[in-house]
Amino acid sequence: MGPDPQKDDDREVKEQRALGWLAVVAAGVIVWLARPFAISLLLGALLAFTIEPVYERQARRSRRPILWAVLFVIATGAVVLAAAAGFVTLFVTRIADFANDFREALAPGGGLATSLSAATTWLGLHGITGGSLMSRLEAAAGEIASKSAVITAAIAGGTLRALLGLFFALLTMFVVLRYRTQMTTAIVEFSPLDPMHTRAVLSEFQRAGRATLAGTVVTGLAQGVFAGVGFWISGLPQPAFFGAATALASLVPGVGTMLVWVPAGLFLVATGHPGRAIVEMIWCAVTVIVLSDYVIRPRLVGDENMPALLVFVALFGGLEVFGLAGLIMGPVLMAVALATLRLYVRERRA
């Protein structure tokens, strides 16, 4: 008797099914091992997407793609390290200086002491004397100044993990810059979706990642610079520190930069400079809010075609799930999810 074609077909189907399950398990193992560095890997890919247009142009001109990929990775790493070191140094040194300035304002004859003494009568109704409030504020300012060394030690303790995360991010950036086409082809072949749909989802992921990273970083830097200039014009102590704090606060959804420049204006009012406070608040409202959020950010991000409700869900949900990195990961994942749902609806209608 000859071979049974039916049995051969059944055996081939079983082998293909088993091989498919093995591929799924292998992919799961890779994801499980990469899970501790998932945020670094994603940020590295987003950095590559952001720099890719410039990289491709230089690589085509020089015909040395590896060299330019290495140069861009080194330059990105140097910029990230310099920015982190500069911010940490600025934070540690300037916060102590501001605490001392704050204590001087609370001293007898200081601008803040004069404003607080005017509220002594109201505070007395609630059992708080002006002297006790002044002593509490002075103690708090002294504690902030004394704990700057503790903050420095805590930052140093997380340096190793941060450097390891930066290493994986830069390595991912290099791999994506050099082999994105091959990676896309492999994903298309592995995906069970139609190749056209898979490429559409990957394209949306690249577009959303590039727009989110560029919009978040560049807009935050612009807001920090604008706010720093406003703080310097209005005579706020340590304007560079509060400008950096404004850039960092821009990552917070909703209120964002107002957490810095509004209290700064109130501090100027309390220290007897209402005119400077008005200048500072008008300047920050025009440049930090209107110019940055409604002119610079839309030009970088473009039309996200995402409802406002989902924007806030992506921001706050990402912040809750992934921490601070979720402010970037949340919008990217939401954009990819919406693109996938649009593909599904399009196919159902077709």
C-alpha positions in Angstrom: 0.0 0.0 0.0 1.2 3.5 -0.7 1.3 6.4 1.7 -2.0 7.7 2.9 -2.4 11.4 1.7 -5.0 12.1 4.4 -2.7 11.0 7.2 0.2 13.0 5.8 -2.0 16.1 5.6 -3.2 15.6 9.2 0.3 15.2 10.4 1.4 18.3 8.6 -1.5 20.3 10.1 -0.5 19.1 13.6 3.1 20.0 13.0 2.2 23.4 11.8 -0.1 23.9 14.8 2.5 22.7 17.2 5.1 25.0 15.6 2.7 27.9 15.9 2.2 27.3 19.6 6.0 27.0 20.1 6.4 30.4 18.3 3.8 31.9 20.6 5.7 30.5 23.7 9.0 31.7 22.3 7.6 35.2 21.8 6.1 35.1 25.4 9.5 34.1 26.8 11.2 37.1 25.0 8.5 39.5 26.3 8.8 38.1 29.9 12.6 38.5 29.9 12.4 42.0 28.4 9.6 43.1 30.8 12.0 44.8 33.4 13.3 47.0 30.6 10.1 47.5 28.6 10.0 51.2 29.2 13.6 51.7 28.2 13.1 49.6 25.0 10.0 51.6 24.1 11.7 54.9 24.7 14.7 53.8 22.6 12.3 52.9 19.7 10.6 56.3 20.0 13.9 58.1 20.0 14.8 56.2 16.8 11.4 57.1 15.2 12.0 60.8 16.1 15.6 60.9 14.7 15.0 58.6 11.7 14.2 61.2 9.1 17.5 63.0 9.7 19.4 59.7 10.0 18.1 58.4 6.7 19.0 61.7 4.9 22.5 61.6 6.2 22.9 57.9 5.6 21.9 58.3 2.0 24.3 61.2 1.4 27.3 59.5 3.0 26.4 55.9 2.3 27.7 55.0 5.8 24.5 54.0 7.7 26.4 52.3 10.5 28.6 55.3 11.2 25.7 57.7 11.3 23.7 55.3 13.5 26.5 55.2 16.0 27.0 59.0 15.9 23.3 59.6 16.5 23.2 57.1 19.4 26.4 58.6 21.0 25.0 62.2 20.6 21.6 61.2 22.1 23.3 59.5 25.0 25.5 62.5 25.7 22.6 64.9 25.5 20.5 62.8 27.9 23.4 62.4 30.4 24.2 66.1 30.3 20.6 67.1 30.8 20.1 64.7 33.7 23.4 65.8 35.3 22.6 69.4 34.8 19.1 69.1 36.3 20.2 67.1 39.3 23.0 69.6 40.0 20.7 72.5 39.6 18.0 70.9 41.7 20.4 70.1 44.6 22.2 73.4 44.7 19.4 75.8 43.9 16.8 74.3 46.2 19.0 74.9 49.2 19.6 78.5 48.0 15.9 79.1 47.6 15.3 77.7 51.0 17.7 80.2 52.4 16.1 83.0 50.5 12.7 81.9 51.8 14.0 82.0 55.4 15.4 85.5 54.8 12.0 86.6 53.6 10.4 85.1 56.7 12.9 87.0 59.0 11.8 90.1 60.8 11.5 92.9 58.3 11.3 90.5 55.3 8.7 90.9 52.6 6.9 87.6 53.5 7.0 88.3 57.2 5.2 91.6 56.6 2.5 89.9 54.6 2.0 87.1 57.1 1.8 89.6 60.0 -1.2 91.2 58.3 -3.1 87.9 58.6 -2.3 87.4 62.3 -5.8 88.4 63.4 -7.5 85.9 61.1 -5.1 83.2 62.1 -5.7 83.9 65.7 -9.3 83.0 65.3 -8.2 79.5 64.3 -5.8 79.1 67.2 -2.7 79.8 65.1 -0.5 82.8 66.1 1.6 84.6 63.7 4.8 83.7 65.7 4.0 80.0 65.6 3.3 80.1 61.9 6.5 81.9 61.2 8.5 79.4 63.3 6.8 76.5 61.4 7.6 78.0 58.0 11.2 78.7 59.1 11.6 75.2 60.3 10.2 73.8 57.1 12.6 75.9 55.0 15.5 74.8 57.2 14.5 71.1 56.8 14.4 71.5 53.0 17.9 72.9 53.0 19.2 70.2 55.3 17.6 67.4 53.3 19.2 68.3 50.0 22.1 65.9 50.9 19.6 63.1 51.5 18.0 63.8 48.2 21.4 63.7 46.5 22.1 60.3 48.1 18.7 59.0 46.9 19.4 60.2 43.4 22.9 58.5 43.5 21.2 55.3 44.6 19.1 55.2 41.5 21.9 56.1 39.2 22.9 52.5 38.3 19.4 51.5 37.3 19.0 54.7 35.3 22.3 54.1 33.5 21.2 50.5 32.7 17.9 51.7 31.4 19.7 54.3 29.3 22.0 51.6 27.9 19.0 49.5 26.7 17.3 52.5 25.3 20.4 53.5 23.3 20.9 50.0 22.1 17.3 49.7 21.0 17.7 53.0 19.2 20.7 51.8 17.2 18.9 48.5 16.3 15.7 50.3 15.2 17.7 52.9 13.1 19.7 50.2 11.3 17.2 47.3 11.0 13.7 48.9 11.1 12.9 47.6 7.6 13.9 44.1 8.4 12.1 44.2 11.7 8.9 45.4 10.0 9.1 42.6 7.4 9.6 40.0 10.2 6.6 41.4 12.1 4.5 41.4 9.0 5.4 37.7 8.3 4.8 36.7 11.9 1.5 38.6 12.3 -1.8 36.7 11.6 -3.3 39.9 10.2 -3.3 40.9 6.6 0.2 42.4 5.7 -1.5 45.7 4.7 -3.2 46.0 8.1 -0.1 45.0 10.0 1.9 47.7 8.2 -0.8 50.2 8.9 -0.7 49.5 12.6 3.1 49.7 12.7 3.0 53.0 10.8 0.5 54.4 13.3 2.7 53.2 16.1 5.7 55.0 14.6 3.8 58.2 13.8 2.2 58.4 17.3 5.5 57.6 19.0 7.4 60.3 17.1 4.7 62.9 17.7 4.2 62.1 21.4 7.9 62.1 22.2 8.7 65.2 20.2 5.6 67.1 21.4 6.3 66.2 25.1 10.0 66.9 25.2 10.2 69.9 22.9 7.1 71.6 24.3 8.3 70.9 27.9 11.7 72.5 27.2 10.1 75.5 25.5 7.8 76.0 28.5 10.7 75.8 30.9 12.7 78.4 28.9 9.8 80.7 28.6 8.9 80.4 32.3 12.6 80.9 33.3 12.7 84.1 31.4 9.5 85.3 33.0 10.9 84.4 36.5 14.1 86.3 35.7 12.2 89.4 34.4 10.0 89.5 37.5 12.9 89.1 39.9 11.9 85.7 41.4 14.8 84.1 43.3 16.5 81.2 41.5 14.8 81.6 38.1 16.8 78.8 36.5 15.7 76.3 39.1 12.1 77.2 38.8 12.4 77.2 35.0 13.6 73.6 35.2 10.8 72.8 37.6 8.3 74.2 35.1 9.7 72.0 32.4 9.4 69.0 34.6 5.9 70.0 35.7 4.8 70.1 32.1 4.7 66.3 32.2 1.8 66.5 34.7 -1.5 66.3 32.8 -4.1 69.0 33.2 -2.6 71.7 35.6 1.0 71.0 34.6 3.1 74.2 34.6 0.6 76.1 36.7 1.9 74.1 39.7 5.0 76.3 39.4 4.3 79.7 38.0 1.1 80.3 39.8 2.6 79.8 43.3 5.6 81.8 42.1 3.3 84.7 41.4 1.6 84.3 44.8 5.1 84.4 46.4 5.9 87.7 44.7 2.6 89.1 45.9 3.2 87.9 49.5 6.7 89.5 49.5 5.3 92.9 48.5 5.8 92.9 44.7 2.3 92.7 43.2 3.4 94.5 40.0 6.1 91.9 39.4 3.6 89.2 40.1 1.2 90.5 37.5 4.0 90.7 34.9 5.1 87.1 35.7 1.6 85.7 35.5 0.7 87.5 32.3 4.0 86.4 30.7 3.6 82.8 31.7 -0.1 82.7 30.7 0.8 84.0 27.2 4.0 82.1 26.5 3.9 79.0 28.7 0.2 78.2 28.1 -1.0 79.9 24.9 2.1 79.9 22.8 3.5 76.5 23.9 0.3 74.5 24.2 -1.7 76.0 21.4 1.0 76.9 18.8 4.2 74.8 19.4 2.6 71.5 20.6 0.0 71.2 17.8 2.7 71.8 15.1 4.8 69.0 16.6 2.1 66.6 17.4 -0.2 67.3 14.5 -3.8 66.2 14.3 -4.1 63.2 16.7 -7.7 62.6 15.7 -8.3 61.5 19.3 -11.3 62.7 21.4 -10.3 64.8 24.4 -11.8 62.2 26.8 -9.4 59.5 25.5 -6.5 61.9 25.6 -7.0 62.3 29.4 -7.6 58.6 29.8 -4.4 57.9 28.0 -2.4 60.4 30.1 -3.8 59.6 33.5 -4.2 55.8 32.8 -0.6 55.7 31.6 0.6 57.6 34.6 -1.2 55.2 36.9 0.0 52.0 35.2 3.5 52.9 34.1 4.5 55.8 36.3 6.0 58.9 34.9 6.9 57.1 31.6 3.2 56.5 31.2 2.8 60.1 30.1 4.5 59.0 26.8 3.5 55.3 26.7 -0.2 56.0 27.4 -0.9 58.2 24.4 1.2 55.9 22.1 -0.7 52.8 23.1 -4.0 54.6 22.9 -3.2 55.8 19.4 -2.3 52.3 18.3 -5.4 50.9 19.9 -7.6 53.4 18.1 -5.8 52.7 14.8 -6.5 48.9 15.3 -10.2 49.6 16.0 -10.5 51.8 12.9 -9.0 49.0 10.8 -11.5 46.5 12.3 -14.5 48.8 11.6 -13.3 49.4 8.1 -13.1 45.7 7.4 -16.5 45.0 8.9 -18.0 47.7 6.7 -16.2 46.3 3.6 
